[in-house]
Amino acid sequence: MTTLPGQWALTMTTPIGRIQAEATFAASEYAITGTASGKGETVELRDIRTEPAEGGGERVTWSQSITKPMRLNLDFDVVIEADEMRGHSRAGRLPRSAVIGRRRPKAE
């Protein structure tokens, strides 16, 4: 069972500065789905995959396309441990950008 589902506050440190986003993941018996919101747009996440990470935790990868602040296809590779995720994203040939995330508390 994946530990991924929920809402995550993400910060990406990119060559153009820090970008804040919100990612939401849901799991069913058949698939994991998700969306990301930030910079005035919400996009679907594609090819979400999870597997045990070397050294513990859960490795999660996904892809998404954005149009703001510019049109990019992004690939993410992060590791979740408890309520934190750390890893990177990459847009084509651009350098990797650090990604950190924190799970948002569930609404009561």
Secondary structure as a PSIPRED ss2 file (coil, helix, strand):
# PSIPRED VFORMAT (PSIPRED V4.0)

   1 M C   1.000  0.000  0.000
   2 T C   1.000  0.000  0.000
   3 T C   1.000  0.000  0.000
   4 L C   1.000  0.000  0.000
   5 P C   1.000  0.000  0.000
   6 G E   0.000  0.000  1.000
   7 Q E   0.000  0.000  1.000
   8 W E   0.000  0.000  1.000
   9 A E   0.000  0.000  1.000
  10 L E   0.000  0.000  1.000
  11 T E   0.000  0.000  1.000
  12 M E   0.000  0.000  1.000
  13 T E   0.000  0.000  1.000
  14 T E   0.000  0.000  1.000
  15 P C   1.000  0.000  0.000
  16 I C   1.000  0.000  0.000
  17 G E   0.000  0.000  1.000
  18 R E   0.000  0.000  1.000
  19 I E   0.000  0.000  1.000
  20 Q E   0.000  0.000  1.000
  21 A E   0.000  0.000  1.000
  22 E E   0.000  0.000  1.000
  23 A E   0.000  0.000  1.000
  24 T E   0.000  0.000  1.000
  25 F E   0.000  0.000  1.000
  26 A E   0.000  0.000  1.000
  27 A E   0.000  0.000  1.000
  28 S C   1.000  0.000  0.000
  29 E C   1.000  0.000  0.000
  30 Y C   1.000  0.000  0.000
  31 A C   1.000  0.000  0.000
  32 I E   0.000  0.000  1.000
  33 T E   0.000  0.000  1.000
  34 G E   0.000  0.000  1.000
  35 T E   0.000  0.000  1.000
  36 A E   0.000  0.000  1.000
  37 S E   0.000  0.000  1.000
  38 G E   0.000  0.000  1.000
  39 K C   1.000  0.000  0.000
  40 G C   1.000  0.000  0.000
  41 E E   0.000  0.000  1.000
  42 T E   0.000  0.000  1.000
  43 V E   0.000  0.000  1.000
  44 E E   0.000  0.000  1.000
  45 L C   1.000  0.000  0.000
  46 R E   0.000  0.000  1.000
  47 D E   0.000  0.000  1.000
  48 I E   0.000  0.000  1.000
  49 R E   0.000  0.000  1.000
  50 T E   0.000  0.000  1.000
  51 E E   0.000  0.000  1.000
  52 P E   0.000  0.000  1.000
  53 A C   1.000  0.000  0.000
  54 E C   1.000  0.000  0.000
  55 G C   1.000  0.000  0.000
  56 G C   1.000  0.000  0.000
  57 G C   1.000  0.000  0.000
  58 E E   0.000  0.000  1.000
  59 R E   0.000  0.000  1.000
  60 V E   0.000  0.000  1.000
  61 T E   0.000  0.000  1.000
  62 W E   0.000  0.000  1.000
  63 S E   0.000  0.000  1.000
  64 Q E   0.000  0.000  1.000
  65 S E   0.000  0.000  1.000
  66 I E   0.000  0.000  1.000
  67 T C   1.000  0.000  0.000
  68 K C   1.000  0.000  0.000
  69 P C   1.000  0.000  0.000
  70 M C   1.000  0.000  0.000
  71 R C   1.000  0.000  0.000
  72 L E   0.000  0.000  1.000
  73 N E   0.000  0.000  1.000
  74 L E   0.000  0.000  1.000
  75 D E   0.000  0.000  1.000
  76 F E   0.000  0.000  1.000
  77 D E   0.000  0.000  1.000
  78 V E   0.000  0.000  1.000
  79 V E   0.000  0.000  1.000
  80 I E   0.000  0.000  1.000
  81 E E   0.000  0.000  1.000
  82 A C   1.000  0.000  0.000
  83 D C   1.000  0.000  0.000
  84 E E   0.000  0.000  1.000
  85 M E   0.000  0.000  1.000
  86 R E   0.000  0.000  1.000
  87 G E   0.000  0.000  1.000
  88 H E   0.000  0.000  1.000
  89 S E   0.000  0.000  1.000
  90 R E   0.000  0.000  1.000
  91 A E   0.000  0.000  1.000
  92 G C   1.000  0.000  0.000
  93 R C   1.000  0.000  0.000
  94 L C   1.000  0.000  0.000
  95 P C   1.000  0.000  0.000
  96 R C   1.000  0.000  0.000
  97 S E   0.000  0.000  1.000
  98 A E   0.000  0.000  1.000
  99 V E   0.000  0.000  1.000
 100 I E   0.000  0.000  1.000
 101 G E   0.000  0.000  1.000
 102 R E   0.000  0.000  1.000
 103 R E   0.000  0.000  1.000
 104 R C   1.000  0.000  0.000
 105 P C   1.000  0.000  0.000
 106 K C   1.000  0.000  0.000
 107 A C   1.000  0.000  0.000
 108 E C   1.000  0.000  0.000
